[in-house]
Amino acid sequence: MRTPPFSRAARIEVGFLLRCLQQGESLRLPHSRPLPSIGARCHELRVREAEHNWRLVYRVDPDAIVIADVFDKKTQQTPPHVIANCRRRLFAYDDAALGGEVE
């Protein structure tokens, strides 16, 4: 996956918000909203730029913040392919973390 073309300000904002999550803070709107359609503990980090509405789909695990996808949101609903990709990636992450024991 390629790094999104964030502006400098957006990179700083994303970094700050991810650091808050790593330190155990619970983010709410307007910065984050839950995404139960993807899975438990999954959220959408929201970063606005002049021409982009960046979204980072993440899951809060006990030992990590797992980033499942980053995309430029252009509609109100999360695109179905993003939801499917996130589910697949998180399943693969869990499977690898548990040594292939996820069913």
JOMORA-V570442 format. One record per run of one state. SS is the DSSP state (A for helix, B for strand, O for the rest). FROM is the first residue (numbers start at 1). TO is the last residue. If there is no record, write none. Layout:
BEGIN
SS_FROM_TO, SS_FROM_TO
END
This chain:
BEGIN
O_1_7, A_8_22, O_23_31, B_32_34, O_35_41, B_42_48, O_49_52, B_53_61, O_62_63, B_64_72, O_73_79, A_80_97, O_98_103
END
